[in-house]
Amino acid sequence: MFQPELETLPRPKLTLLQSQRLREQVAYVYERVPFYKQAFDERGLKPSDIRGIEDLPKLPFTKKKDLRDTYPFGLFAVPRHELARIHASSGTTGKPTVVGYTRGDLEIFAEVVARSLAAAGGRPGMMLHNAYGYGLFTGGLGLHGGAEKLGMIVVPISGGMTDRQIMLIQDFKPEMISCTPSYAQTLAEEFKNRGVSPEEISLQYAILGAEPWTEAIRQNVDAGLGVKATNIYGLSEIIGPGVANEDVGEREGLSYIWEDHFYPEVVDPETGEPLPEGEIGVLVLTTLTKKAMPILRYWTGDLTYLTREPGASGRTHARMAQIRGRTDDMLI
C-alpha cells in the first residue's frame, strides 16, 4: 500500500473524515460557484443543512450537461491565476468538458494514482512504460505524476507507434505497463507475431483502463504479455484516472474507491434514489478535497454496484464492480 494508514482507516473514522470534508466542501462551493449557490437556493437549502454524508441525498445531481452549459470555466471555484493545469475531453460531440486543477489538486491526483499503482503491483524503483496518451486527455499525465509520486521510473512513450513501443519494452525492460485494455491486446498480438513469448517479456503488471473490458480480455492480456492486469477507474470530471483500482492480489472485478477523496453512491437510474449495496445502478461521485473544480453528486452514467465488505488486502474503502454499461447506452 502507498498510504496504509489511510487505506485501512477504520470505517467509523473514515465516515467522520468524509462528513467533515463534505461540510467544508459544501460551504466552499456555495460561496465560490454561482451554479451551486443557485441550485441550493432553488431548493431552499443552506450549507448548514448538510451535516454529514447521510445528508448527501438532499443535494442536487451534477450532470455532464451542466459542464457543457457552463463552458469553459463556469464550474471553477478559483480564479484563473490560481490554476496550475487544465484538461478537457475530446469534444467529439460538440464543446469539450473542461476541468481545472490547483497545485494542491495535482498533489491529490498524484496521491490517488500512486495508491492505484501500488494496488496494481507497482513499487518504488520499478519502471513504468506509460502508453496512455499525453495532452488534454488526463490519462498520460495522470499516470505519470502518480508513478513519480510512488518512486517509479517513468517512460513517457504515450500512445501509438507500436514498433517503437515493442523496441523500448524489449530494450528498457520495464516491470509495469499502463495503457488501454485494447492496446495491451495489440501489443500482445504484435509480440506473438514477432515470435516473442510471454516469458521473454520483462513486464510483470499491467494497469489498464479508459475503456470497458471483461474478464476474457484480462485473461487474454495476462497470457499474451505474461502479466497480472488490474483495472484502474476514473473520469476527468472527478479528477482523472485514480478514482479507484483493483488490488493485484484480489482481482475479483472489484476496485477500491479512494473514499477519503471521492464519496460514492449508487442510485436508481430512473428515480435517482439511493440503492442499497449490491444493487446495480448509476455511480454518483462527490469530490471531498478538490479545490479548482469541486463537484457535488456527479452523475457518471456508469452502471455498477458497491460493496463495503472488506477485501483480502485489508483496505477498508468501498469497492465498485466493473462497469456493466452506461445509462445512455441501455437497450430494453
C-alpha positions as CSV (number, residue, x, y, z in Angstrom):
1,M,0.0,0.0,0.0
2,F,1.1,3.6,-0.6
3,Q,-0.7,5.1,2.4
4,P,-1.7,2.2,4.6
5,E,-2.8,4.5,7.5
6,L,-5.5,6.0,5.2
7,E,-6.3,3.0,3.0
8,T,-7.0,0.9,6.1
9,L,-8.7,3.6,8.2
10,P,-11.5,2.0,10.3
11,R,-14.9,2.7,8.8
12,P,-16.2,4.9,11.7
13,K,-13.1,7.1,11.4
14,L,-13.4,7.2,7.6
15,T,-17.1,8.2,7.9
16,L,-16.2,11.0,10.3
17,L,-13.5,12.3,7.9
18,Q,-15.8,12.2,5.0
19,S,-18.5,14.1,6.8
20,Q,-16.0,16.8,7.9
21,R,-14.7,17.2,4.4
22,L,-18.2,17.2,2.9
23,R,-19.3,20.0,5.2
24,E,-16.2,22.1,4.3
25,Q,-16.7,21.3,0.6
26,V,-20.4,22.3,0.6
27,A,-19.7,25.7,2.3
28,Y,-16.8,26.2,-0.2
29,V,-18.8,25.7,-3.4
30,Y,-21.8,27.7,-2.1
31,E,-19.5,30.7,-1.6
32,R,-17.5,30.3,-4.8
33,V,-19.5,28.6,-7.6
34,P,-22.7,30.5,-8.7
35,F,-24.1,27.3,-10.3
36,Y,-24.2,25.6,-6.9
37,K,-25.4,28.6,-5.0
38,Q,-28.4,28.9,-7.4
39,A,-29.1,25.1,-7.1
40,F,-29.1,25.4,-3.3
41,D,-31.2,28.5,-3.2
42,E,-33.8,27.0,-5.6
43,R,-34.2,24.1,-3.2
44,G,-34.2,26.2,-0.1
45,L,-31.0,24.6,1.1
46,K,-28.3,26.2,3.2
47,P,-24.8,24.8,3.6
48,S,-25.5,24.2,7.3
49,D,-28.3,21.8,6.3
50,I,-25.6,19.3,5.2
51,R,-24.1,17.9,8.4
52,G,-22.6,14.7,7.1
53,I,-22.6,12.1,4.3
54,E,-26.1,11.0,5.4
55,D,-27.4,14.3,4.1
56,L,-25.9,13.9,0.6
57,P,-29.3,12.8,-1.0
58,K,-30.6,16.3,-0.2
59,L,-28.2,17.8,-2.8
60,P,-28.9,18.0,-6.5
61,F,-27.1,15.9,-9.0
62,T,-24.4,17.5,-11.3
63,K,-24.5,16.1,-14.9
64,K,-22.3,16.4,-17.9
65,K,-24.8,18.8,-19.5
66,D,-24.0,21.2,-16.6
67,L,-20.4,21.3,-17.5
68,R,-21.2,22.0,-21.2
69,D,-23.7,24.7,-20.2
70,T,-21.1,26.5,-18.1
71,Y,-18.3,26.0,-20.6
72,P,-15.5,26.7,-20.3
73,F,-14.8,27.8,-16.7
74,G,-18.3,28.2,-15.1
75,L,-17.9,25.4,-12.5
76,F,-14.4,26.6,-11.4
77,A,-14.2,27.7,-7.8
78,V,-10.9,29.6,-8.1
79,P,-9.8,32.5,-10.4
80,R,-7.7,31.5,-13.5
81,H,-4.4,32.7,-12.0
82,E,-4.8,30.1,-9.2
83,L,-4.9,27.2,-11.7
84,A,-1.9,25.0,-12.4
85,R,-3.3,22.9,-15.2
86,I,-6.4,22.5,-17.5
87,H,-7.6,19.3,-19.1
88,A,-10.5,18.7,-21.4
89,S,-12.5,15.9,-23.1
90,S,-12.1,15.3,-26.9
91,G,-15.2,17.3,-27.6
92,T,-16.3,15.0,-30.4
93,T,-19.9,15.7,-29.7
94,G,-19.5,19.5,-29.5
95,K,-17.8,21.7,-27.0
96,P,-15.4,19.7,-24.7
97,T,-15.9,19.4,-21.0
98,V,-13.2,21.4,-19.3
99,V,-11.6,20.6,-15.9
100,G,-9.0,22.5,-13.9
101,Y,-6.6,21.8,-11.1
102,T,-4.8,23.8,-8.5
103,R,-1.3,22.8,-7.4
104,G,-3.0,21.1,-4.4
105,D,-5.3,19.2,-6.7
106,L,-2.4,17.9,-8.7
107,E,-0.9,16.7,-5.4
108,I,-4.1,14.8,-4.7
109,F,-4.2,13.5,-8.3
110,A,-0.7,12.1,-7.9
111,E,-1.5,10.7,-4.5
112,V,-4.5,8.7,-5.6
113,V,-2.8,7.4,-8.8
114,A,0.2,6.3,-6.6
115,R,-2.2,4.4,-4.4
116,S,-3.7,2.8,-7.5
117,L,-0.3,1.9,-9.0
118,A,0.7,0.3,-5.6
119,A,-2.5,-1.7,-5.5
120,A,-1.8,-2.9,-9.1
121,G,1.7,-4.2,-8.1
122,G,3.9,-1.1,-8.6
123,R,6.8,-0.4,-6.3
124,P,9.4,2.3,-5.9
125,G,12.3,1.7,-8.3
126,M,10.2,-0.2,-10.8
127,M,9.9,1.1,-14.4
128,L,6.5,2.1,-15.8
129,H,6.0,2.0,-19.5
130,N,3.3,4.7,-19.8
131,A,1.4,4.2,-23.1
132,Y,-1.6,6.4,-22.2
133,G,-1.9,9.4,-24.4
134,Y,-0.4,12.7,-23.2
135,G,-2.1,16.0,-23.8
136,L,-5.6,17.3,-22.9
137,F,-6.6,13.7,-22.0
138,T,-5.9,13.1,-18.3
139,G,-4.5,9.6,-18.7
140,G,-0.9,10.1,-19.7
141,L,0.0,13.0,-17.3
142,G,-2.2,11.4,-14.6
143,L,-0.3,8.1,-14.5
144,H,3.0,9.9,-15.0
145,G,2.5,12.1,-11.9
146,G,1.3,9.2,-9.7
147,A,4.2,6.9,-10.8
148,E,6.7,9.6,-9.9
149,K,5.0,10.1,-6.5
150,L,5.3,6.4,-5.9
151,G,9.0,6.5,-6.8
152,M,8.8,4.7,-10.1
153,I,10.8,5.4,-13.2
154,V,8.5,6.6,-16.0
155,V,8.9,6.0,-19.7
156,P,6.5,8.6,-21.2
157,I,6.0,6.8,-24.5
158,S,2.4,7.9,-24.9
159,G,0.1,6.1,-27.4
160,G,0.7,4.7,-30.9
161,M,4.0,3.9,-32.6
162,T,3.7,0.2,-31.8
163,D,7.1,-0.7,-33.4
164,R,8.7,1.8,-31.1
165,Q,6.8,0.6,-28.1
166,I,7.9,-3.0,-28.7
167,M,11.5,-2.0,-29.1
168,L,11.6,0.1,-25.9
169,I,9.9,-2.7,-23.9
170,Q,12.5,-5.1,-25.1
171,D,15.4,-2.7,-24.5
172,F,14.4,-0.9,-21.3
173,K,12.8,-4.0,-19.7
174,P,10.0,-2.2,-17.7
175,E,8.2,-4.2,-15.0
176,M,4.8,-2.4,-15.5
177,I,2.8,-1.0,-18.3
178,S,-0.2,1.4,-18.3
179,C,-2.5,1.7,-21.3
180,T,-6.0,0.8,-22.6
181,P,-7.0,-2.9,-22.5
182,S,-7.4,-2.9,-26.3
183,Y,-3.9,-1.6,-26.8
184,A,-2.5,-4.2,-24.3
185,Q,-4.1,-6.8,-26.6
186,T,-2.5,-5.1,-29.6
187,L,1.0,-5.3,-28.1
188,A,0.4,-8.9,-27.0
189,E,-0.5,-9.8,-30.6
190,E,2.5,-8.0,-32.0
191,F,4.9,-9.7,-29.7
192,K,3.3,-13.0,-30.7
193,N,3.7,-12.1,-34.4
194,R,7.4,-11.4,-33.8
195,G,7.9,-14.8,-32.1
196,V,8.5,-13.3,-28.7
197,S,7.0,-15.4,-25.9
198,P,5.4,-14.0,-22.8
199,E,8.3,-15.5,-20.8
200,E,10.7,-13.3,-22.7
201,I,8.8,-10.1,-21.9
202,S,10.0,-8.2,-18.8
203,L,6.5,-6.9,-17.9
204,Q,5.0,-8.3,-14.7
205,Y,2.0,-6.0,-14.1
206,A,-0.5,-4.1,-16.3
207,I,-2.7,-1.3,-15.1
208,L,-5.5,-0.9,-17.7
209,G,-8.4,1.5,-18.1
210,A,-10.1,4.3,-20.0
211,E,-12.5,1.8,-21.7
212,P,-14.7,-1.0,-20.7
213,W,-13.2,-4.5,-20.6
214,T,-14.1,-8.0,-19.5
215,E,-12.5,-11.0,-17.6
216,A,-11.9,-12.6,-21.0
217,I,-9.8,-9.6,-22.1
218,R,-7.9,-9.8,-18.8
219,Q,-7.1,-13.4,-19.4
220,N,-6.0,-12.6,-22.9
221,V,-3.7,-9.8,-21.8
222,D,-2.3,-11.9,-18.8
223,A,-1.5,-14.7,-21.1
224,G,-0.2,-12.6,-24.0
225,L,2.1,-10.3,-22.0
226,G,2.9,-12.6,-19.0
227,V,1.4,-10.0,-16.6
228,K,-1.2,-9.6,-13.9
229,A,-3.6,-7.0,-15.2
230,T,-5.8,-4.8,-13.0
231,N,-8.4,-2.2,-13.7
232,I,-8.0,1.5,-13.0
233,Y,-11.1,3.6,-13.0
234,G,-11.5,7.4,-13.3
235,L,-13.1,10.2,-15.2
236,S,-11.8,13.7,-15.8
237,E,-14.8,15.4,-14.3
238,I,-13.8,13.9,-10.9
239,I,-10.0,14.0,-11.2
240,G,-8.9,11.6,-14.0
241,P,-7.6,8.1,-13.6
242,G,-7.1,7.0,-10.0
243,V,-10.6,7.3,-8.6
244,A,-10.5,3.5,-8.0
245,N,-8.3,0.5,-8.6
246,E,-8.3,-3.3,-8.1
247,D,-5.8,-4.9,-5.8
248,V,-3.5,-7.2,-7.7
249,G,-3.8,-9.9,-5.0
250,E,-7.6,-9.9,-5.3
251,R,-8.5,-9.3,-9.0
252,E,-12.2,-10.1,-8.3
253,G,-13.5,-7.3,-10.6
254,L,-13.9,-5.0,-7.6
255,S,-12.0,-1.8,-7.5
256,Y,-11.3,0.2,-4.3
257,I,-12.6,3.7,-4.4
258,W,-10.4,6.1,-2.5
259,E,-13.2,7.3,-0.3
260,D,-11.3,9.9,1.7
261,H,-11.3,11.9,-1.6
262,F,-14.3,10.7,-3.6
263,Y,-17.6,9.7,-1.9
264,P,-19.5,7.1,-3.9
265,E,-23.2,6.5,-4.1
266,V,-25.2,4.2,-6.4
267,V,-28.7,5.4,-7.4
268,D,-31.7,4.2,-9.3
269,P,-31.3,5.3,-13.0
270,E,-35.0,6.3,-13.2
271,T,-35.7,7.9,-9.8
272,G,-32.2,8.9,-8.6
273,E,-33.0,7.4,-5.2
274,P,-30.0,5.8,-3.4
275,L,-29.8,2.0,-3.7
276,P,-28.5,-0.5,-1.1
277,E,-25.1,-2.2,-1.5
278,G,-25.1,-4.9,-4.1
279,E,-27.8,-3.4,-6.3
280,I,-26.8,-2.2,-9.8
281,G,-27.5,1.5,-10.5
282,V,-25.7,4.7,-11.6
283,L,-22.5,5.6,-9.9
284,V,-22.6,9.1,-8.4
285,L,-19.4,10.6,-7.1
286,T,-18.7,13.7,-4.9
287,T,-15.2,15.2,-4.6
288,L,-14.3,15.9,-1.0
289,T,-11.0,17.6,-1.4
290,K,-10.7,19.2,-4.9
291,K,-10.5,23.0,-4.9
292,A,-10.3,24.2,-8.5
293,M,-13.4,22.4,-9.7
294,P,-15.2,20.6,-6.8
295,I,-18.2,18.5,-8.0
296,L,-21.2,17.5,-5.9
297,R,-23.0,14.3,-6.7
298,Y,-21.7,13.9,-10.2
299,W,-23.9,11.6,-12.3
300,T,-21.3,9.4,-14.1
301,G,-23.8,7.4,-16.2
302,D,-21.8,4.3,-15.4
303,L,-23.7,1.3,-14.1
304,T,-22.2,-0.7,-11.3
305,Y,-22.8,-1.7,-7.7
306,L,-20.9,-1.0,-4.4
307,T,-19.8,-3.2,-1.5
308,R,-18.2,-2.2,1.7
309,E,-17.3,-5.8,2.7
310,P,-13.6,-5.9,3.5
311,G,-11.3,-7.3,0.8
312,A,-8.4,-9.6,1.3
313,S,-5.9,-6.7,1.1
314,G,-7.1,-5.2,4.4
315,R,-8.3,-1.9,2.8
316,T,-11.5,-0.6,4.3
317,H,-12.7,1.6,1.4
318,A,-15.7,0.7,-0.6
319,R,-15.3,-1.3,-3.8
320,M,-17.1,-0.9,-7.0
321,A,-17.8,-3.7,-9.6
322,Q,-16.6,-3.5,-13.1
323,I,-18.8,-1.1,-15.2
324,R,-21.8,-3.0,-16.6
325,G,-22.8,-0.4,-19.1
326,R,-24.0,3.2,-19.3
327,T,-27.4,4.7,-18.8
328,D,-27.3,6.4,-22.1
329,D,-26.4,3.1,-23.9
330,M,-29.1,1.0,-22.3
331,L,-31.3,-1.2,-24.5
332,I,-34.5,-2.7,-23.2
